[in-house]
Amino acid sequence: PHSALLYGVTGSGKTLVFLKLIARCLEQGRRALVLVPEISLTPQMILRLKSQFGRRVAVQHSALNHTERLLQWQMIQDGGADIVVGTRSAIFSPLENIGLIIIDEEQEHTYRSESAPRYSAHEVARQRAAENGALLLLASATPSTESFYAAQHGRTQLVRLTQRYGGNPLPSVQIVDMRAELASGNPREISLALEDAIRRNLDAGKQTILLLNRRGYQTMAQCEDCREVLKCTKCSVPMVYHKAAHKVLCHYCGSQMEPPTVCPACGGKLQYRGFGTQKAEEELAKLFPDARVLRMDQDSTAAKDAHEKLLARFANHEYDIMVGTQMVAKGLDFPQVTLVGVLAADLSLYVDNYRAAERTFSLLTQVVGRAGRGDKPGRAVIQTYTPESDVIQCAARQDYQGFYEREIRMRRLRRFPPFADLFTFTVSGTEEGAVLRAAVAVREELRRLCALPELAAGEPEVLGPAPAPVMKLNNRYRYRCLLVGKNDRPTREAVSWLLKAFANDRANRGMNLFVDCNSME
């Protein structure tokens, strides 16, 4: 068993390395497993694998219907597949004699299941690689801080690809300060610089990708009198207006209703604000009436095989501009795309998660890397309200090393992974008071356990309880406690004991407790 991290700039030819490794693996009479982070990336990977290795490629992901999934599963089980490609659940495929496991875009949070059964595809992959004596290859242009730290300290082999395939240059990047745009009298979400760049790109007959990681039309409705925001009755999140369906939706539980015009709290007038992919599509149609605009988000790709069909049409140059959420940001390879625009670079930078900077850097670097992958140089325009941010500056320079050094200092200072492990204990239930009391009891039990000699050596720290980032979800309140410590056997045994004790306590009837280690949420 062996593990390696393939760190290569965007467009450096990582997929070609995968194909060579798979060919070597098959020559040795062994089999390969390839994981991608999202369904939208499977069509391109399947196409490349099938064109080189023929029909002995099986597919596993959630967009397959039950019959398709069963047929693919049986093909793998009967030994009819040499290569399996899919999203995180493909790691459980009944593939035998595995010689190679590839995890592409390894930093993505989608490799961790945030619902039961809670598992990390990375951990399962390590176990399967160990059992089969296989190579586990993690690959990314923006590896997770933990993976790069492990590679820097010799726990994983580090392999670098520092230049683009064919010697192509990285895209040139322009940062636009949206505060200056507002001050100059431009109220639109598309800056004058980006508008000019798109116009030139259209005139040159090239394609453009725009990233806006927010679906819907307008993202909130606020009362002009009491300033209350219209929220979902089941969840503590704002409702989002979707113009196509003329409904306000909750993106967490799926609740929907007709868009109200008056405030439910005081009867005042509701003002709809914000900017999602639907509104961006409409604004682009007004600015560039002759351009063919494709929107890629959860709403436009809900139909079966929609990802594959829409991306194929974009590849055939049936569209000039593709605007979408993070599904357009990574793994896509279109030689005619010479311009990338980021409409709101700050969206993920200030969320309540220690990975916020890492995620923002990764998303920006990845989407900028979609430009200039053919014979023409690429260009990117990043719109932001905080142009001085180190994260945005590093992403604009495609400077992973600079970002990593800044981030690892912060992680060490705050005792975040990889310097400690964070166990998040979440208590949920229908009555907020009871949930808070149960969370306090969990905290006290954790403190008692941490005083035991076998745990105390790891210098554990217990924090909380505090409300979860989304405190109410589908009519269940959620409070969290945090254990900062070491993911070793004594700690896991203590956590396991606590879960059983909580479930067996009659006072906790109707409530749930679940634990995530180094949660991505």
PAVEXNU-268878 format. One record per residue (C-alpha): residue in one letter; y, z, x. Coordinates in pm, whole numbers, plus 50000, padded with zeros to 5 digits. Layout:
BEGIN
AYZX...
END
This chain:
BEGIN
P500005000050000H503464991250119S506974990249966A510024969750061L513584964749939L514854928949945Y518644932449952G520314898449932V523754887049820T523934867949491G522594832649533S520824840449863G517454827049745K515574858749648T513574839249387L512354815149659V511124845349856F509254856949543L507554822749506K506444822649872L505094858249847I503224850249524A501704819049688R500524840549984C499134866449743L497144840149547E495824824949872Q494284858849948G492504858149610R494714885349463R497094886949164A500824892549113L502974911348862V506664901948820L509094923948623V512554913048503P515054936748337E515804917148018I514124892347785S516984867747849L515814864148212T512144857148133P512494819948034Q513964809948373M511374830148566I508454816748354L509694780948405R509794784948784L506414802048803K504654777048574S506164746848753Q504724759649084F501544777948984G500414759848668R499164775348347R497634807548483V500864826648408A500824852648129V503874867247955Q504454902447818H507664913147640S508824926947303A510064893347162L506454880947130N504904885546787H501684905746753T499404875246769E501124860747079R501054894147254L497364899347174L496434864347300Q498374869947625W496804904547667Q493284890647618M494014862347864I494994888548128Q492014910948044D489544881948064G490804872148410G492544840248290A495904849348446D496804851548815I500464860748748V501974882948477V505714881748411G507644903248166T509964932248097R509184968948174S506144972047942A504384944248142I503704970448411F500844982948187S499154948348173P495364950448233L495664930148554E493054937548821N493054931849197I496864933149219G498244922849560L501964921249475I504344937949229I507924924849218I510734943449037D513724919849017E517244934548964E515624968049043Q518804988148977E518794980848601H518565010348361T516304989848129Y513354997548360R513375032848219S512245039747864E514735062547687S512375068447393A508815081447374P506755075047574R509395081247842Y508425063848162S509965046548460A508525012248543H509315020048911E507055050748911V504215033148729A504565003648971R504325027049273Q501165042449132R499555008549057A500534994949401A498975025849565E495735022049364N495454984749447G496684985949809A499464962249704L503004954149818L505734967649586L508894946749631L512204958749486A514884931749488S518604931249409A522054920749525T523184955749423P520274979949481S520425014449325T521905041049553E518545059149564S516595027849665F519055018449940Y519125054450070A515295054450089A515395021250278Q518095033850517H515945064150599G512735044650663R510835054150347T510925017450238Q511154986150454L514614970250427V514904932250435R518364916250415L519574881850307T523234882450410Q524264846750323R523934823650026Y521134798050023G522254765450186G525264782450345N527334781150023P530334804850029L530624834849797P533134830149513S536814837349576V537984865549347Q541374871949184I542124906049028V544554905048732D546464936748634M546454936948252R549284962548247A551544935848400E550294910548141L551324934047858A554694940948023S555354903448052G554784898847679N551204885447669P549384905947400R546134885947424E542954898147592I542794866147799S545364867148079L547564837548168A545804834648506L542364832848341E543604808448076D544954785548350A541694788148550I539574779348243R541804749748163R541464736048518N537704741348509L537424722448179D539494693848321A537114692248620G534114689748383K532634722948506Q531294752948313T532614788448274I530924822048207L532984850648058L531724886548046L532814911147777N530334939647745R531264948047385R529804929747087G531354926046743Y534844914746640Q537034945746639T535664977746789M537335004446577A539335011446262Q542025038746283C544145054246006E547885047946048D548695081945891C546165108246011R544955088046318E541295094546228V538845067846345L536285054046098K532935067846215C529325062946113T528215089545861K524905093846051C526215091946411S529315104846595V530425069646700P533085045546566M531975017446333V532464982046469Y533754953446254H531614921646263K533554892446119A530604868446085A528804892145843H532084907745715K530594942345766V531304973345972L528194983246167C526945012946368H525484999846696Y523265030846725C521485035346390G522215001246233S524065014845926Q526444989745769M528924987545482E531794966745346P534924971145565P537134997445395T540924992345384V541845028945320C541005060045527P538095080445381A539795112545504C543365109145369G543635076045183G546015060845439K545865024645553L543205015645812Q544284994446110Y541474974646278R541774972946658G539804963646969F538194932547107G534524922347102T532594890447182Q533134875846833K536914878946865A536784865147221E534904834747088E537594829646821E540444833347072L538814808147308A538474783147019K542234786346952L543224782847319F540804754547396P540094735847068D538114708347242A535884731847442R532344739447325V531944777347324L528594795947325R528414833047240M525494852847387D525054887947248Q522574907947044D523814891946721S523594855546832T520184859847000A518434879346721A516244849646617K512914843246790D513224823647119A517034822947077H517634833047441E515514804547570K517004778047339L520654787847394L520324790347773A518514756747783R521374740747589F523924756347826A521904743548124N522024708547968H525844711447957E525954711547576Y528494739947608D531514743647836I532104781247808M529594809347761V531014843047657G528654872447630T527644908147698Q525764919848008M522874895847933V525014867848091A525784888248404K522614886648611G519714864848715L521044832548560D521314801848783F523494773348657P524764749548931Q527614736148709V529204770948664T532164772948901L534274799248719V533474834448602G535884856848411V535544894248340L537624902948033A537494941148056A536254953848393D537014990548313L534704993648010S531795010948186L533795028348460Y534825059948274V531725068648071D530075102848093N527365094848349Y527095099848725R525945063548753A529135049348595A530605036848925E527265022049037R526755003948704T530274989848701F530014977749061S526624961948991L527744944548671L530904930148830T529154919149151Q526304903348957V528524883948714V530854871848992G527704859249167R526974835148878A529764812249007G529474785749277R525674783549295G525724745249316D527514722849563K531014732449443P532654765449551G532974792549287R535884813349165A536134845648963V538934863248774I538544900748707Q540874915348441T541444952948469Y543884980848383T542994998848710P543184972448986E543514999749251S539995013349173D537745013749484V534805002349269I536634971449142Q538034963449487C534554965649647A533044943849370A535784917649421R534944916449795Q531164916549719D531124946249960Y527934965449876Q527914984450206G531474997350147F530615007949792Y527365024649902E529055045350174R531685057849930E529095064949658I526605082949886R529365106650007M530205114749644R526545120149555R526025143649851L529165163249760R528145167249394R524405171649462F523355141449260P520295119249333P519025112049595F520075146749723A518675165149421D516935156449094L518585160948754F516365172048467T518155166948134F516775188947851T517915175647512V517435196247193S517855177246866G517765187746501T519485184046163E521505216646174E524095218846451G524175256946472A520385259746503V520325232346769L523005249946975R521145283446950A517895266547061A519705249847353V521075283747464A517515297747451V516305268247664R519045275647920E518065312547942E514375303447983L515285278548256R517265305248441R514275328848421L511915301848554C514315292748835A514205328448963L510455324949033P509745322449410E508045288049390L511145272849222A513875293149392A513155276349728G514675243849591E517975262049515P517945251949147E521045253348928V521165254448546L524145240348353G525005238547982P524395236447699A526905209047615P526965181747347A525195149047440P527555119347499V526645108147143M526335142546984K525085131046642L522535102846624N520875092446298N521745125846132R520365146346422Y522645167746641R521925167947015Y522775194047282R521805192547648C521035215847937L520835203648295L518525215848570V519615205048918G516665209449152K513705192349311N511165170049136D508145187349294R504905200449145P506115236549072T509185222948889R507135197948686E504665225348590A507535247848478V509065219648273S505685212148114W505195248948026L508685250647872L508065219747654K504835235147517A506465269247463F509355253047272A506965233447048N504875264546972D507865286546881R508235288746502A511995293846537N512215257746659R510565242046354G512175208446271M513705205346619N512655184646919L513015190547292F512605162047539V513215159747913D514395130848132C514415131848512N517425113948663S518245099148323M519965065248303E521615073147967
END
